[in-house]
Every structure is written in structure tokens, then in C-alpha cells.
């Protein structure tokens, strides 16, 4: 679990470095086999959304952690970075409100990013 927490910390720091908005972490390990955590955040425009994804990927790669898959990078209204146990969703503001993952996954446990 400690390695997972370190990875989450790296993700949060990478997102904060690029001024991500409203970072949410949802612990879903008890309700889904898809992943242990969702990290959900947003950027104000396409360039920022891509910069957030790039920074997360760069910081994790420095620790030799590579994504299983990346989806949505070119359109940048919703970029999904799949790190197996951690799924990182980076939205533009409109798409985040439309898909409302926080509501869809409300049975998960919201994690305070300051406790990681």
C-alpha cells in the first residue's frame, strides 16, 4: 500500500504543479475491480488538460512507472491515464460536469488529498 500511496502523492504533486482544478481522489477498491483509486481533476482549456497529463506521465516515468494505456489525449476534453491500480481522469470543465464521475462513483470513499 505504501508504494501506491507514493504513486498517488506523485500524481497529486504533478497535477498541483500545473495548477489542476478541484483534484478529487475516490477509493473504489471495495466496490470495483477496475482499479483501487480514481483521481479526477480538470483544467481550464485543452492546452492545460494536455499539460496536466504530460506532467503526470513525466513524473511517474521518472519513477519507472508507465501507463498501461492513455486515451483521449488528442481531443483533450477527457484524458484517461490508466496506471492499473490508479485511473487518472483529466477533464475540461464542461466534460467534467457532463460526465460527473464523482456522482457516478459516490459509493466509493472520498480521500482527502492532504492525508496521502
Secondary structure, DSSP 4 states (H G I P E B T S, - for coil): -HHHHHHHHHHHHHHHHTT-EEEEEEE-TTT-SS-SEEEEEEESSHHHHHHHHHHHHHHHHTTT---SEEESTTT-SEEEEEETTEEEEEEEHHHHHHH-HHHHTTTSEEE-GGG-
